[in-house]
Amino acid sequence: MPYINAKFTGTVTPEKETEIKSALGEAITLLGKPERYLMVEIEDNRRLYFGGKNDQPIAFFDVSLLHSAPRASYEKLTARLCEIAKDTMNVDGGNVYVKFEETENWGYDSFMF
């Protein structure tokens, strides 16, 4: 049920894509969600600006999930996503935004969760 869209200003090589995808699969468990249902989208070479500038690497993670999770879990996932951005794409945590969106309705394989 979770979905993560990861956007980066830099180029994501196929090797980095695999590394990011795997790291996100591990990280989603911090919200109590299984990787089995995780859908990931990775976008590179995005024209992102932070504070009116784009002279440094920038990342944006858009996380959608069914229902909600405790705030402490969101904080842990935010920290982990910042680590992933730093480790894989050299993006400083000060240039990372994470958005969480909760929904009560999520469809999959012709039914509703």
Secondary structure, DSSP 8 states (H G I E B T S, - for coil): --EEEEEESS---HHHHHHHHHHHHHHGGGGT--GGG-EEEEE-S----BTTB-SS--EEEEEEEES---HHHHHHHHHHHHHHHHHHH---GGGEEEEEEEES--EETTEE-
